[in-house]
Amino acid sequence: MAAATRCPAPHHNPTKAADGKRLHGPEPDPETAPIMVRIFTEYLRRTGLYAVAEGLTRDNHPLPRAQASITTGFVGTLVI
C-alpha cells in the first residue's frame, strides 16, 4: 500500500506497533476534502448548521446526490 494512504498513527496493538506497523486509513478525496474541512471548521467556530448549509449553497459547492441545495440535515450528519 502506498505511503499516502497510511494513517500517521502507529498501530493500536503494541506488538504490531513495535514491529513498525501503522494503521491504514482511506485516502482523502481531493475534491471534497476542502469542503469537509470548511464544514468542521465552521462547526467548531459554533456556526449553526443552517448557516453552514446556506454558506455552502451560496458558494456553489458540489451538492450531495441530486439535491437543489445543501441541507442542515446533511451537514448535521457529518458533524454530529
C-alpha positions as CSV (number, residue, x, y, z in Angstrom):
1,M,0.0,0.0,0.0
2,A,1.3,3.5,-0.8
3,A,2.5,5.7,2.0
4,A,-0.1,8.3,1.1
5,T,-2.9,6.0,2.2
6,R,-1.4,5.3,5.6
7,C,-2.7,6.9,8.8
8,P,0.0,8.8,10.7
9,A,-0.8,7.0,13.9
10,P,1.0,3.9,15.0
11,H,-0.9,0.6,15.3
12,H,-3.1,0.4,18.5
13,N,-1.8,-3.1,19.1
14,P,1.5,-2.7,21.0
15,T,3.1,-5.8,19.4
16,K,2.3,-4.6,15.9
17,A,3.4,-1.0,16.7
18,A,6.7,-2.4,18.0
19,D,7.2,-4.0,14.5
20,G,6.7,-0.6,12.9
21,K,3.2,-1.4,11.6
22,R,0.8,1.5,11.2
23,L,-2.9,1.9,10.9
24,H,-4.3,2.2,7.4
25,G,-6.9,4.7,6.6
26,P,-8.8,5.9,3.5
27,E,-7.2,8.4,1.2
28,P,-9.0,11.8,1.3
29,D,-11.0,12.7,-1.8
30,P,-9.1,15.8,-3.2
31,E,-12.4,17.3,-4.5
32,T,-14.4,17.1,-1.3
33,A,-11.8,17.3,1.4
34,P,-11.7,21.1,1.4
35,I,-15.4,21.2,1.8
36,M,-15.3,18.8,4.8
37,V,-12.6,20.9,6.4
38,R,-14.8,24.0,5.9
39,I,-17.8,22.3,7.4
40,F,-15.9,21.1,10.5
41,T,-14.1,24.5,10.9
42,E,-17.3,26.4,10.8
43,Y,-19.0,23.9,13.2
44,L,-16.1,24.2,15.7
45,R,-16.5,28.0,15.5
46,R,-20.1,27.4,16.6
47,T,-21.6,28.4,13.3
48,G,-25.1,26.9,13.2
49,L,-25.9,24.0,10.9
50,Y,-28.3,26.2,8.9
51,A,-25.7,28.9,8.4
52,V,-23.1,26.3,7.3
53,A,-25.5,24.8,4.8
54,E,-26.6,28.2,3.5
55,G,-23.0,29.3,3.0
56,L,-22.0,26.1,1.1
57,T,-25.1,26.5,-1.2
58,R,-24.4,30.2,-1.7
59,D,-20.8,29.5,-2.7
60,N,-21.9,26.8,-5.2
61,H,-20.1,23.9,-3.6
62,P,-20.9,20.5,-5.1
63,L,-24.1,19.1,-3.8
64,P,-24.7,15.6,-2.4
65,R,-26.8,13.5,-4.8
66,A,-29.3,15.5,-6.8
67,Q,-30.4,18.0,-4.1
68,A,-31.2,21.6,-5.1
69,S,-29.3,22.9,-2.0
70,I,-27.2,21.6,0.9
71,T,-29.5,21.0,3.9
72,T,-28.9,21.2,7.6
73,G,-29.7,17.5,7.8
74,F,-26.8,16.7,5.5
75,V,-24.4,19.0,7.4
76,G,-25.7,17.6,10.7
77,T,-25.0,14.0,9.8
78,L,-21.4,15.0,9.2
79,V,-20.7,16.8,12.4
80,I,-22.9,15.0,15.0
